[in-house]
Amino acid sequence: MSTNPDSTETIVMSASEVREHFSEVVNRVARGEGRVIVEKHGAPAVAVVSIEDARRLRHSDDIVAGRRALVESFRAPFADIPDEELEAEIEKALAEVKADQRQARAAAESRRELAQSTGE
């Protein structure tokens, strides 16, 4: 295993290399010098990461789980409505929002023009 102590790169090692150099791998990762992807039969199988990386991963997992739950809570009331009907309602709602935005922009532009013409 060749490692650069100033490197935070991810290195790839076979499972047998990791077994041979287990202490070095653990120490390198624990010192924050990088991560190790462990291959089994030439395919990535697992990774050795620092406890900080594991905590960040857990935090990310928690955020994703919370977002999925939120999406499901929004989806649940519409479970019995056919997709085509939902899509049509979404398109209708988007068209209404866009029309409202156009009206708001036109009103703001009219106010600006009026202010300019009256010298305000």
Summary of the structure (lengths in Angstrom):
residues: 120
radius of gyration: 28.2
end to end distance: 74.5
largest distance: 84.1
contacts: 250
relative contact order: 0.07
helix: 65%
strand: 14%
